[in-house]
């Protein structure tokens, strides 16, 4: 069955990623250099788009 897609009727997105790490005390943060650690960071994104289906004979 073939259909023709019309314009989008709805678009939603959602992202998930870890927030920044907070140090326990402001004084401690001022006394040390900014730590840089090797490794990976994962970010997840989801997109949903709904389209109108056009009638036959468009």
C-alpha positions as CSV (number, residue, x, y, z in Angstrom):
1,X,0.0,0.0,0.0
2,X,1.5,3.3,-1.0
3,X,0.6,6.6,0.6
4,X,1.7,10.1,0.2
5,X,2.9,12.0,3.3
6,X,1.6,15.5,3.8
7,X,3.1,18.2,6.1
8,X,4.2,17.3,9.6
9,X,1.5,17.7,12.2
10,X,3.6,17.3,15.3
11,X,7.4,17.2,16.1
12,X,8.8,16.3,19.5
13,X,12.3,15.8,20.8
14,X,13.8,14.6,24.0
15,X,17.5,14.5,25.1
16,X,19.2,12.9,28.1
17,X,22.7,13.6,29.2
18,X,24.5,13.6,32.5
19,X,24.6,17.0,34.2
20,X,27.7,18.8,35.5
21,X,29.5,17.4,38.5
22,X,29.3,19.7,41.5
23,X,32.0,20.0,44.0
24,X,31.2,19.8,47.7
25,X,32.4,23.2,48.8
26,X,33.1,26.4,46.9
27,X,36.4,26.9,48.7
28,X,37.6,23.5,47.6
29,X,36.7,24.4,44.0
30,X,38.9,27.5,44.2
31,X,41.9,25.6,45.6
32,X,42.2,23.0,42.8
33,X,42.7,23.0,39.1
34,X,39.8,22.0,36.9
35,X,39.9,18.2,36.6
36,X,39.9,16.7,33.1
37,X,39.4,13.0,32.9
38,X,39.7,10.7,29.9
39,X,36.7,8.7,28.9
40,X,33.4,8.7,27.1
41,X,30.2,10.6,27.7
42,X,26.9,9.3,26.3
43,X,24.1,11.5,25.1
44,X,20.8,10.1,24.0
45,X,18.4,11.9,21.7
46,X,14.9,10.9,20.5
47,X,12.9,12.6,17.8
48,X,9.2,11.8,16.9
49,X,7.6,13.4,13.8
50,X,4.0,12.7,12.9
51,X,2.8,13.4,9.3
52,X,-0.6,13.8,7.8
53,X,-1.4,11.1,5.3
54,X,-2.9,12.6,2.1
55,X,-6.0,11.2,0.5
56,X,-5.8,9.1,-2.6
57,X,-5.6,11.1,-5.9
58,X,-3.6,13.9,-4.4
